[in-house]
Amino acid sequence: MNTVQLIPIMPRSGIYLSAHGHGDDGRFARLFKETWLALPLSARRRLLRHWWHDKRRGIGGFWGTPTTTSPTIELLSGWFRTESALWEALDGMPDEEPPFAQTFGGGHTLRFWSTAVDQMPDDLVRRLIAHELAHVHQFACGRLRVDCEADAGQLACCWGYSGEPIREWADRRRKKPCRYERQGNSKSEII
């Protein structure tokens, strides 16, 4: 039987990592806390109200199933059957952020893919976390639109997380040229 350990991120606020042992849980919890504390206070308060309000109503978990834990934050190894399957899936995707994390259940469940997160540099993991927290913010504000990925990216940038696009890291990780180089551009032409 798989035992889940709760690692405190912000225990006074009820934020814990549900550690399944699929990755470097201690590092991820530390980076999540650093990211959380760097968010504007108004954003943190809005997210907490969202999580607490719906928790009192018993909403959260996968697709709104009842839960007593909100948020549920997990570092899991189960997005794809194998690492090569992920890279193959990325080859066929449009030029957007890869699915290294997901936010669902009305913003109450955040899942991160341990294989990729463990290989990312700290600043990129913080950017990924901020992006997913921006999705929670969208749920909290009722700002769910067709362009929610772009909106979440812009909000994360407003919070100070405008580093290297994760897609570029993924492209380099696969040892393939990033989308800008495939188009014949250099980095200096993009900036």
DRENMI-661576 format. One line per field, with one value per residue (C-alpha): x, y, z; residue number from 1. Coordinates in Angstrom, 2 decimals, decimal comma. Layout:
DRENMI-661576
x = c(X | ...)
y = c(Y | ...)
z = c(Z | ...)
i = c(NUM | ...)
end
This chain:
DRENMI-661576
x = c(0,00 | 1,35 | 1,56 | 1,30 | 3,31 | 2,30 | 5,29 | 4,58 | 4,89 | 2,90 | 1,27 | -0,44 | -2,20 | -3,00 | -0,63 | 1,14 | 2,78 | 1,21 | 4,49 | 4,23 | 8,00 | 8,03 | 10,58 | 12,65 | 9,75 | 11,89 | 13,33 | 9,92 | 8,29 | 11,09 | 10,69 | 6,90 | 7,27 | 9,76 | 7,40 | 4,39 | 6,16 | 7,27 | 3,68 | 1,98 | 0,10 | -3,19 | -2,74 | -1,92 | -5,00 | -7,24 | -5,92 | -6,35 | -9,93 | -10,69 | -9,26 | -10,83 | -14,25 | -14,71 | -13,20 | -15,96 | -18,49 | -16,71 | -15,66 | -12,27 | -10,32 | -10,62 | -13,40 | -15,09 | -15,33 | -15,66 | -12,43 | -11,27 | -7,84 | -7,49 | -5,23 | -3,91 | -0,39 | 1,37 | 4,65 | 3,81 | 5,46 | 2,33 | 1,61 | 3,11 | 4,02 | 7,68 | 9,89 | 10,35 | 6,55 | 6,51 | 9,20 | 7,36 | 4,15 | 5,98 | 7,18 | 3,59 | 2,42 | 2,02 | 4,61 | 3,22 | 4,12 | 4,47 | 2,19 | 4,65 | 1,91 | -1,87 | -4,35 | -7,86 | -10,77 | -11,64 | -8,09 | -7,95 | -5,59 | -2,14 | -0,08 | 3,51 | 5,36 | 8,30 | 10,58 | 10,68 | 10,60 | 13,55 | 15,60 | 14,66 | 16,79 | 15,26 | 14,24 | 12,31 | 10,50 | 9,49 | 8,16 | 6,17 | 4,71 | 3,83 | 2,11 | -0,04 | -0,85 | -1,94 | -4,44 | -5,78 | -6,06 | -8,12 | -10,55 | -10,66 | -11,51 | -13,81 | -11,42 | -11,70 | -11,31 | -10,24 | -6,78 | -6,28 | -2,69 | -1,60 | -3,46 | -1,79 | 1,60 | 1,00 | -0,09 | 2,98 | 5,10 | 3,35 | 4,33 | 7,98 | 8,23 | 9,12 | 12,13 | 13,00 | 9,97 | 9,68 | 9,24 | 12,75 | 14,17 | 12,29 | 13,56 | 17,16 | 16,66 | 15,68 | 18,80 | 16,66 | 16,63 | 14,08 | 11,18 | 12,97 | 16,03 | 13,82 | 12,39 | 15,90 | 16,05 | 18,67 | 17,92 | 19,04 | 16,43 | 13,66 | 14,53)
y = c(0,00 | 3,42 | 5,79 | 9,50 | 11,80 | 15,44 | 17,77 | 21,24 | 24,09 | 26,74 | 24,75 | 27,73 | 28,33 | 24,65 | 24,18 | 20,83 | 18,68 | 15,22 | 13,33 | 10,01 | 9,53 | 9,86 | 12,67 | 15,03 | 16,02 | 18,07 | 20,23 | 20,72 | 21,71 | 24,24 | 25,73 | 25,86 | 27,75 | 30,19 | 30,78 | 31,22 | 33,76 | 35,76 | 36,22 | 39,51 | 39,35 | 40,15 | 37,15 | 34,81 | 35,98 | 35,43 | 31,91 | 31,04 | 32,39 | 30,28 | 27,11 | 27,71 | 28,76 | 25,71 | 23,41 | 24,46 | 23,49 | 20,15 | 20,90 | 20,10 | 17,06 | 15,51 | 17,23 | 18,59 | 15,37 | 15,93 | 16,36 | 17,81 | 18,79 | 21,89 | 22,48 | 19,06 | 19,51 | 16,46 | 15,58 | 12,47 | 10,23 | 9,21 | 11,61 | 9,43 | 5,76 | 6,51 | 9,54 | 8,85 | 8,91 | 12,45 | 13,70 | 12,08 | 13,81 | 17,13 | 16,75 | 16,76 | 19,64 | 23,22 | 25,69 | 26,16 | 25,19 | 21,39 | 19,54 | 19,30 | 20,29 | 20,43 | 22,37 | 21,03 | 20,41 | 24,09 | 25,03 | 22,72 | 20,09 | 20,89 | 18,06 | 18,27 | 15,66 | 14,52 | 13,29 | 16,71 | 18,78 | 16,89 | 17,71 | 21,40 | 24,14 | 25,79 | 29,01 | 27,04 | 24,99 | 28,24 | 29,55 | 26,33 | 26,58 | 30,26 | 29,39 | 26,75 | 29,13 | 31,62 | 29,02 | 28,75 | 32,54 | 32,29 | 29,93 | 32,20 | 35,23 | 33,46 | 34,34 | 31,10 | 31,94 | 30,22 | 31,80 | 30,71 | 29,52 | 32,90 | 34,66 | 32,46 | 33,13 | 36,89 | 36,76 | 34,74 | 37,39 | 40,13 | 38,21 | 38,25 | 34,83 | 35,71 | 33,46 | 31,12 | 29,50 | 25,90 | 24,82 | 26,08 | 24,08 | 21,00 | 21,45 | 21,74 | 18,77 | 16,67 | 17,99 | 19,45 | 23,07 | 25,24 | 26,58 | 29,90 | 28,16 | 25,87 | 29,03 | 30,22 | 32,93 | 33,54 | 34,43 | 38,02 | 38,44 | 37,37 | 39,74)
z = c(0,00 | -0,99 | 1,98 | 1,29 | 3,51 | 3,92 | 3,67 | 5,06 | 2,60 | 4,48 | 7,31 | 8,96 | 5,66 | 5,16 | 2,21 | 2,08 | -0,57 | -0,78 | -1,15 | -2,97 | -3,25 | -7,05 | -7,11 | -4,99 | -2,73 | -0,33 | -3,10 | -4,71 | -1,39 | -0,79 | -4,28 | -3,93 | -0,64 | -2,18 | -5,11 | -2,83 | -0,61 | -3,66 | -4,89 | -4,07 | -0,77 | -2,52 | -4,84 | -1,95 | -0,05 | -3,09 | -3,59 | 0,08 | 0,11 | -2,95 | -1,38 | 2,04 | 0,75 | -1,43 | 1,24 | 3,64 | 0,96 | 0,43 | -3,14 | -4,62 | -5,68 | -9,11 | -11,07 | -7,98 | -6,00 | -2,23 | -0,31 | 2,97 | 1,67 | -0,44 | -2,12 | -3,10 | -4,45 | -5,85 | -7,53 | -9,58 | -12,14 | -13,99 | -16,84 | -19,55 | -19,65 | -20,33 | -20,65 | -24,37 | -24,79 | -23,35 | -25,73 | -28,64 | -27,58 | -27,39 | -30,98 | -32,17 | -29,98 | -31,11 | -29,81 | -26,33 | -22,80 | -22,44 | -20,01 | -17,13 | -14,69 | -14,49 | -12,43 | -12,25 | -9,90 | -9,90 | -8,95 | -5,93 | -7,35 | -8,73 | -10,18 | -11,36 | -13,39 | -11,24 | -14,05 | -15,71 | -12,51 | -11,04 | -14,15 | -14,34 | -12,81 | -9,73 | -11,50 | -14,14 | -11,48 | -9,75 | -13,07 | -13,59 | -10,07 | -10,58 | -13,86 | -12,17 | -9,29 | -11,96 | -13,16 | -9,60 | -9,61 | -12,81 | -11,08 | -8,01 | -10,17 | -12,61 | -15,46 | -17,42 | -21,07 | -24,25 | -23,98 | -20,36 | -21,00 | -22,34 | -19,53 | -16,90 | -18,47 | -18,40 | -14,77 | -13,80 | -15,57 | -13,56 | -10,44 | -11,53 | -13,20 | -16,76 | -17,18 | -20,00 | -21,59 | -20,47 | -24,07 | -24,91 | -22,00 | -23,18 | -26,73 | -25,52 | -23,21 | -26,22 | -27,95 | -30,71 | -31,80 | -30,06 | -32,15 | -32,77 | -34,18 | -36,31 | -37,86 | -38,69 | -36,04 | -33,43 | -29,83 | -30,41 | -33,18 | -30,80 | -27,95)
i = c(1 | 2 | 3 | 4 | 5 | 6 | 7 | 8 | 9 | 10 | 11 | 12 | 13 | 14 | 15 | 16 | 17 | 18 | 19 | 20 | 21 | 22 | 23 | 24 | 25 | 26 | 27 | 28 | 29 | 30 | 31 | 32 | 33 | 34 | 35 | 36 | 37 | 38 | 39 | 40 | 41 | 42 | 43 | 44 | 45 | 46 | 47 | 48 | 49 | 50 | 51 | 52 | 53 | 54 | 55 | 56 | 57 | 58 | 59 | 60 | 61 | 62 | 63 | 64 | 65 | 66 | 67 | 68 | 69 | 70 | 71 | 72 | 73 | 74 | 75 | 76 | 77 | 78 | 79 | 80 | 81 | 82 | 83 | 84 | 85 | 86 | 87 | 88 | 89 | 90 | 91 | 92 | 93 | 94 | 95 | 96 | 97 | 98 | 99 | 100 | 101 | 102 | 103 | 104 | 105 | 106 | 107 | 108 | 109 | 110 | 111 | 112 | 113 | 114 | 115 | 116 | 117 | 118 | 119 | 120 | 121 | 122 | 123 | 124 | 125 | 126 | 127 | 128 | 129 | 130 | 131 | 132 | 133 | 134 | 135 | 136 | 137 | 138 | 139 | 140 | 141 | 142 | 143 | 144 | 145 | 146 | 147 | 148 | 149 | 150 | 151 | 152 | 153 | 154 | 155 | 156 | 157 | 158 | 159 | 160 | 161 | 162 | 163 | 164 | 165 | 166 | 167 | 168 | 169 | 170 | 171 | 172 | 173 | 174 | 175 | 176 | 177 | 178 | 179 | 180 | 181 | 182 | 183 | 184 | 185 | 186 | 187 | 188 | 189 | 190 | 191)
end
